Amino acid sequence: MKSYLYSRATKNEANMNVLRNFWKQLFEYNWTFGIFLIVLFGVPRFILVLKANSSGSGYGFVSIIFVVMWFAPLIFLTKKGRKEIGIKIPDRPLRLLYSFVLGAASCAILFFVTNLLFGTSLENSFFYISKSYSVPVDALNTNRFMIFILFAFYGMIFSPIGEELLYRGVVHGSFVSRFGENKASIFDAMAFGLTHLAHFGIIYHLGNWSFLFIPALLWVLFMFAVSRLFFKCKQMCNSIFGAMASHAGFNIAMMYFIVYYIL
């Protein structure tokens, strides 16, 4: 009994050493802190994405949310904490390439499945999301490759870094002490999937809001699945850069399909 209490106390002390001093006055580094972060970042992002979808502008504010996510480990965690969530050089850098390819392949699967099920309707997540990319037809005909490069660069920088540092990093780590690595990944994947309902599932068309239950369910389930893939890539590389590489691969593939098959 004594050894159990000692080990538990040691574990709690280690968890507290992960958080910066200011946050230690308010939280322990556990699942409640993870819920706090999910709400803190998820709710404003959800609202801003819905607003941008309805107005056709305002996506720059969403990018600001992603940039703030970049700094989440620095804001909340000590140097020890940042290392524990995987901010370190990968053991095998070549596995970053494998992670990238796996992310791109998962996006290709989603693209072909949604095309098969929903065709070119707004129930197809790729077609709905493509509405946010307003590019003149003449520009596409003359500079399609450069437009793809521009979108791909944007897709590689903002969400892969920000979301992975938050969801597979700080949020995931907060659930580990209570639930272990695998179950913690389930929780951060659930948060990741539900947050993406703002991007597709709840749609705005011709001045009206709609909820597409079956397409939304498929979208959220797939976002959950790719989130788990990003986590596996993080484990494979023993670094959060594996998750970032896989996420970047997914986003670049999405930009490719939108620019070359939809726009």
Secondary structure, 3 states (H helix, E strand, C coil): CHHHHHHHHHHHHHHHCCECHHHHCCCCCCHHHHHHHHHHHHHHHHHHHHHHHHHCCCHHHHHHHHHHHHCHHHHHECHHHHHHCCCCCCCCCHHHHHHHHHHHHHHHHHHHHHHHHHCCCCCCHHHHHHCCCCCCHHHHHHHHHHHHHHHHHHHHHHHHHHHHHHHHHHHHHHHHHHHHHHHHHHHHHHHHHHHHHHCCCEEEECCEEEECHHHHHHHHHHHHHHHHHHHHHHHHHCCHHHHHHHHHHHHHHHHHHHHHHHC
